[in-house]
Amino acid sequence: MNEGIVVFVRAIIAFFSLLIFARVLGKKQISQLTFFDYTLGITIGSIAATMTTDLSSRAWPHWVGLTTWTVAGLGIDLLTTKSRFAAKYIEGEPTIIIMNGKILESNMRKLRYDATNLQQQLRTKDVFDLNEVHFAVLEPNGELSVLKKPELQPVTAKDMNITVPNTGIGIELIYDGIVVDLNLKQINRNRKWLRSELKKYGVKDPSEVFLATYEASGSLYVDKFKDKIQKPIVVGDFKGPY
């Protein structure tokens, strides 16, 4: 068989294997990489790449390797979920870097974490003045959690005894011109009500709508396929007053 076809077939197998295994392992592999997750991700990716291009060996052993590492990852996740002791040594644990406004140099030395790293990560949290920090904790995935001093924390509606309207995620009623009847039923509405509401936006038929959502406030958001915009505005072309 032609080598190009073999590589193509192996690539398809590797792609869908990785896709399935990544879904099995969950979003943690994407959003919260611990040392183990990082190693697991690199190894699985390396095996998949080898399976695709290494024509000197059969694809089957590589696929077994992919499966083994995936099962091992699931096993470790289960173990760390059930055992706090195992989680501490496999995933690591949070380390306090700043306590009561004081930097704990000994903890930083243990982690080989220097002042430059600290200041860099504080800036990503919109903290440019160390005097603002009450507590800072380095998480197992390398993220820095920051708690500002009480007097510098933002005032909330609760602090001001202000009642605010409920907020939530909008429910899609029309997607790409198609009415989502299940969602309409969820909010105790029907197509007759939807058509009546759409008329307020100058819409005669749901097929004219790209997206319509029912917001938590009770209002309707409608975006039509044909927006009355002559030409998209490019930010770089905008010349406003200085």
C-alpha positions as CSV (number, residue, x, y, z in Angstrom):
1,M,0.0,0.0,0.0
2,N,1.2,3.6,-0.8
3,E,3.0,5.1,2.2
4,G,0.9,8.3,1.9
5,I,-2.3,6.4,2.2
6,V,-1.0,4.4,5.2
7,V,0.0,7.7,7.0
8,F,-3.4,9.2,6.2
9,V,-5.3,6.1,7.6
10,R,-3.1,6.1,10.7
11,A,-3.6,9.8,11.2
12,I,-7.3,9.4,11.1
13,I,-7.1,6.6,13.7
14,A,-4.8,8.6,15.9
15,F,-7.0,11.7,15.6
16,F,-10.2,10.0,16.6
17,S,-8.5,8.0,19.3
18,L,-7.1,11.2,20.9
19,L,-10.5,12.9,20.5
20,I,-12.3,10.1,22.3
21,F,-9.6,9.7,25.0
22,A,-9.5,13.4,25.7
23,R,-13.2,13.5,26.1
24,V,-12.9,10.5,28.5
25,L,-10.2,12.2,30.6
26,G,-12.4,15.4,30.8
27,K,-11.8,19.1,30.6
28,K,-9.2,19.0,33.4
29,Q,-6.6,18.1,30.8
30,I,-7.3,21.4,29.1
31,S,-7.9,23.9,31.9
32,Q,-6.0,22.7,35.0
33,L,-2.7,21.0,34.2
34,T,-0.9,19.6,37.2
35,F,2.5,17.9,36.8
36,F,0.9,14.5,36.2
37,D,-1.7,15.9,33.7
38,Y,1.2,17.7,31.8
39,T,3.2,14.5,31.6
40,L,0.1,12.5,30.6
41,G,-0.8,14.9,27.9
42,I,2.7,15.0,26.4
43,T,3.1,11.2,26.4
44,I,-0.3,10.5,24.8
45,G,0.4,13.1,22.1
46,S,3.8,11.6,21.5
47,I,2.4,8.1,21.1
48,A,-0.3,9.4,18.7
49,A,2.3,11.2,16.6
50,T,4.5,8.1,16.5
51,M,1.6,5.9,15.5
52,T,0.9,8.3,12.6
53,T,4.3,8.6,11.1
54,D,6.4,5.6,12.2
55,L,5.7,3.1,9.3
56,S,8.4,0.7,10.5
57,S,6.0,-0.6,13.2
58,R,2.4,-1.7,13.3
59,A,-0.3,0.8,14.5
60,W,-1.8,-1.7,16.9
61,P,0.9,-1.6,19.7
62,H,0.8,2.2,19.6
63,W,-3.0,2.2,20.0
64,V,-2.6,-0.2,23.0
65,G,-0.1,2.3,24.5
66,L,-2.6,5.1,24.0
67,T,-5.3,3.1,25.7
68,T,-3.0,2.1,28.6
69,W,-2.0,5.7,29.3
70,T,-5.6,6.8,29.2
71,V,-6.7,4.1,31.6
72,A,-3.8,5.0,33.9
73,G,-4.9,8.6,33.8
74,L,-8.4,7.7,34.8
75,G,-7.0,5.4,37.5
76,I,-4.9,8.2,39.0
77,D,-7.9,10.6,38.9
78,L,-10.0,8.1,40.8
79,L,-7.2,7.5,43.3
80,T,-6.7,11.2,44.0
81,T,-10.4,11.7,44.3
82,K,-10.7,9.0,46.9
83,S,-7.5,9.6,48.8
84,R,-6.3,13.0,50.1
85,F,-2.9,11.5,50.8
86,A,-2.5,10.4,47.2
87,A,-3.7,13.7,45.9
88,K,-1.1,15.5,48.0
89,Y,1.8,13.7,46.5
90,I,0.6,13.2,42.9
91,E,-1.1,16.5,42.2
92,G,0.6,18.6,44.8
93,E,-1.1,21.0,47.2
94,P,-1.6,24.8,47.4
95,T,1.3,26.7,48.9
96,I,0.9,30.1,50.7
97,I,3.3,32.6,49.2
98,I,2.0,35.8,50.9
99,M,0.4,35.8,54.3
100,N,-1.0,38.9,56.0
101,G,0.9,41.0,53.5
102,K,4.3,39.3,54.2
103,I,6.1,37.3,51.6
104,L,7.1,33.8,52.8
105,E,10.6,33.4,51.3
106,S,11.0,29.8,52.7
107,N,8.0,28.6,50.8
108,M,9.1,30.3,47.6
109,R,12.6,28.6,47.9
110,K,11.0,25.2,48.3
111,L,9.1,25.7,45.1
112,R,12.0,27.4,43.2
113,Y,9.7,30.3,42.8
114,D,11.3,33.7,42.7
115,A,10.2,37.3,43.1
116,T,10.0,37.9,39.4
117,N,7.5,35.0,39.0
118,L,5.5,36.4,41.8
119,Q,5.3,39.9,40.5
120,Q,4.5,38.6,37.0
121,Q,1.6,36.6,38.2
122,L,0.3,39.3,40.4
123,R,0.1,41.6,37.4
124,T,-2.1,39.1,35.6
125,K,-4.4,39.5,38.6
126,D,-4.4,43.3,38.1
127,V,-2.2,43.8,41.2
128,F,0.7,46.2,40.6
129,D,1.3,47.1,44.2
130,L,2.4,44.4,46.7
131,N,1.0,46.5,49.5
132,E,-2.5,45.6,48.2
133,V,-2.0,41.9,48.8
134,H,-3.4,40.2,52.0
135,F,-2.9,36.5,50.9
136,A,-1.5,34.9,47.8
137,V,-1.6,31.1,47.2
138,L,0.2,29.2,44.5
139,E,-2.1,26.4,43.3
140,P,-1.0,23.0,42.2
141,N,-1.6,23.9,38.5
142,G,0.7,26.9,38.8
143,E,-2.0,29.6,39.0
144,L,-1.7,32.3,41.7
145,S,-4.8,33.0,43.7
146,V,-4.8,36.5,45.3
147,L,-6.9,38.0,48.1
148,K,-6.6,41.7,48.4
149,K,-6.7,43.5,51.8
150,P,-10.2,44.1,53.1
151,E,-10.1,47.8,52.6
152,L,-9.2,47.4,48.9
153,Q,-11.8,44.8,48.0
154,P,-14.6,46.1,45.7
155,V,-17.9,47.1,47.3
156,T,-20.8,44.7,46.5
157,A,-24.5,45.3,46.1
158,K,-25.0,43.4,49.4
159,D,-22.6,45.8,51.2
160,M,-24.8,48.7,49.9
161,N,-28.1,46.9,50.7
162,I,-29.0,47.2,47.0
163,T,-31.4,44.7,45.4
164,V,-30.2,43.7,41.9
165,P,-32.1,41.8,39.3
166,N,-31.5,38.1,38.7
167,T,-28.9,37.1,36.2
168,G,-28.3,33.9,34.4
169,I,-27.6,32.2,31.1
170,G,-29.7,33.0,28.1
171,I,-31.8,30.2,26.6
172,E,-31.6,29.8,22.8
173,L,-35.0,30.0,21.2
174,I,-33.8,30.3,17.6
175,Y,-30.4,29.0,16.3
176,D,-29.4,29.6,12.7
177,G,-33.0,30.2,11.6
178,I,-34.4,27.1,13.4
179,V,-36.8,27.3,16.4
180,V,-35.8,25.3,19.4
181,D,-39.2,24.1,20.5
182,L,-37.8,22.2,23.6
183,N,-36.4,25.5,25.0
184,L,-39.6,27.3,24.2
185,K,-41.5,24.7,26.3
186,Q,-38.9,25.1,29.1
187,I,-39.9,28.8,29.5
188,N,-43.6,27.9,29.1
189,R,-43.9,29.7,25.8
190,N,-45.0,28.6,22.3
191,R,-44.4,29.6,18.7
192,K,-47.3,32.0,18.6
193,W,-45.8,34.0,21.4
194,L,-42.4,33.9,19.7
195,R,-43.8,35.2,16.4
196,S,-45.5,38.0,18.3
197,E,-42.3,39.0,20.0
198,L,-40.3,38.8,16.8
199,K,-42.7,41.2,15.1
200,K,-41.5,43.9,17.5
201,Y,-38.0,43.5,16.0
202,G,-39.4,43.7,12.4
203,V,-39.0,39.9,11.9
204,K,-41.7,38.2,9.9
205,D,-40.3,34.7,10.0
206,P,-37.9,32.8,12.4
207,S,-35.8,31.9,9.3
208,E,-34.6,35.5,9.2
209,V,-33.0,35.2,12.6
210,F,-29.5,34.0,13.2
211,L,-29.8,33.8,17.0
212,A,-32.6,34.6,19.5
213,T,-32.2,34.1,23.2
214,Y,-34.5,34.5,26.2
215,E,-32.5,36.3,28.9
216,A,-32.9,35.8,32.6
217,S,-34.2,39.4,32.9
218,G,-37.2,38.3,30.7
219,S,-36.1,40.2,27.7
220,L,-35.5,38.8,24.2
221,Y,-32.2,39.2,22.3
222,V,-32.6,39.0,18.5
223,D,-29.8,39.0,15.9
224,K,-30.9,38.8,12.2
225,F,-28.9,37.4,9.3
226,K,-29.2,40.7,7.5
227,D,-28.1,43.4,9.8
228,K,-28.4,47.0,8.7
229,I,-24.7,47.6,8.6
230,Q,-23.3,48.9,5.4
231,K,-19.6,48.0,6.1
232,P,-18.0,46.3,9.1
233,I,-15.9,48.8,11.1
234,V,-12.2,47.8,11.4
235,V,-10.8,49.0,14.7
236,G,-7.6,50.1,13.0
237,D,-9.5,52.3,10.6
238,F,-11.4,54.2,13.2
239,K,-10.2,57.7,13.5
240,G,-12.0,59.4,16.4
241,P,-11.2,62.5,18.3
242,Y,-8.0,62.5,20.3
